[in-house]
């Protein structure tokens, strides 16, 4: 490679890194400036000590876990069945799972409110539990493209048909096949889907705000509008969570290589 | 009454009929091979017995119980697949014990049976390994142990040796046969490899285009093929056409086409051979104990095998020789 080409490569890389990291550094630096003249973690301490932060964050974590459970319950059997019995339906199912990427969350939530309002046949918004459930359903829809893709990719790495038949010939029914054969073998894929779902749910604003639930996203927005340093500390925390999720995906993928069979 | 009975079995995928009027009775403890080229319907028959495909019509009875309406997991049939199909997330011992666990066997029962099975396949120390840590041959042996552990009524083997290299293939097929004899389990073995089928089966079903062309012992299939397809597919063959007067080499044999195995044709005149044909040697392959000679005679290429003898060098290519064979060894082709 010529010196020129090598130099250009480095410049492009440095520009990219700078473009990404300088604002982040600025953000982090500013979040540390809550005390005049010195760097301190005051803003972080204030945020973490804030009971509203604790309440909204734990609410969103619980919602994320519920969403992940819904996602796994819906996506794993569907992707498995499509691969096993209806391979012709794959493009259609894939298209369906991609819809949440093109339909804005606000459309989904208005649809929900119209369909499930207190004067409808299923008045989910009438109770707190109902609204929470509705929010979890909404999150599940938003996370669908990621979850489905992750699980489908996982299923591609194993011989679904033969493993299913092997389990059947050993006396296993569908539930046993799904829980003891298919799920454990696509677990790394399911987990990476789960972490993506987690990252999406933690930062989601539209659904939670319009359904008026005390989630982390609306809290983030509220703090941002009213406090000087805390929102930046919060942003750094949010970034850290997202990155931790990405790191966990990497870790799980690496762990799964050790488990992988020659097929 | 046979233990496993398949009667008038038919299977079509849309307009494509893959199995036609398939009938077979398998005695308890018998080892049957379904032999045929790819696409002949042999795997489809096996999958219908296993319950993975539903027959278009016909009956499958195991121990006089009709199993056609039963799901695969209710049939108590052991199956070994070409691609091993071990569960990658389970250890060897967990794989072997899987069927027993589903049946709800007690833990100590499972442990004992797993140990017994692992000893049977000669891998008593590999219980804690994962499938990816085993060679292909070992994986297939574990798959066999897994299929046998729940004591199935019938064992189905779907080309279990195709993915293995030649040496392992031969040793494993002998092992499979020894274990099958040992346990006395009724077995159907699907293969496209005639040598495999001939060497380990009690009986062979030669299949062609969805039809069972001939059912018989390896000896019968090889020496008395009843159709042209079977004669061609199993073993090597020399074709002879009788002349207008129904004669070959001057000996009356009747009208039509005939075939003879390479070992039935002799180099030079033999005492009991009545047909003698002048020939020119075209190819000589020295294979060690056997010498395969190809010669042109009566307008056809004839292959013959002779045993190596240190005092008799093989004929030179291009030399004129006489070939002889007995008219009793001719196989009439339908």
Contacts between the chains, C-beta under 8 A, distances in Angstrom:
chain1	res1	chain2	res2	distance
A	158	B	88	6.9
A	159	B	83	6.0
A	159	B	85	6.8
A	162	B	81	5.4
A	162	B	83	5.4
A	162	B	85	4.3
A	163	B	85	5.7
A	163	B	87	6.6
A	165	B	50	7.5
A	165	B	52	5.6
A	165	B	72	7.1
A	165	B	79	7.1
A	165	B	81	7.2
A	165	B	85	7.3
A	166	B	79	7.0
A	166	B	81	6.3
A	166	B	85	4.0
A	166	B	86	7.9
A	166	B	87	7.5
A	166	B	143	7.9
A	166	B	146	7.9
A	167	B	87	7.5
A	167	B	98	7.5
A	168	B	51	7.5
A	168	B	52	7.5
A	168	B	71	7.5
A	168	B	72	4.1
A	168	B	73	4.9
A	169	B	50	6.0
A	169	B	72	5.8
A	169	B	73	7.5
A	169	B	75	7.9
A	169	B	77	5.9
A	169	B	78	6.6
A	169	B	79	4.0
A	169	B	147	7.2
A	169	B	156	7.9
A	170	B	73	7.7
A	170	B	98	5.4
A	170	B	99	3.7
A	170	B	102	6.1
A	170	B	146	7.0
A	170	B	147	7.7
A	170	B	150	6.5
A	171	B	73	4.9
A	171	B	74	7.9
A	171	B	76	7.4
A	171	B	99	5.7
A	171	B	102	4.4
A	171	B	103	6.0
A	171	B	150	6.7
A	172	B	73	5.8
A	172	B	98	7.8
A	172	B	102	5.3
A	173	B	73	5.8
A	176	B	102	6.3
A	181	B	87	5.7
A	181	B	89	7.9
A	184	B	89	4.2
A	185	B	87	7.3
A	185	B	88	5.8
A	185	B	89	5.2
A	187	B	89	7.9
A	259	B	88	6.7
A	259	B	89	6.7
A	259	B	130	7.4
A	259	B	132	7.7
A	260	B	88	6.8
A	260	B	132	6.3
A	261	B	86	7.1
A	261	B	88	3.4
A	261	B	130	7.4
A	261	B	131	5.0
A	261	B	132	4.3
A	262	B	131	8.0
A	262	B	132	5.5
A	263	B	83	6.9
A	263	B	88	7.6
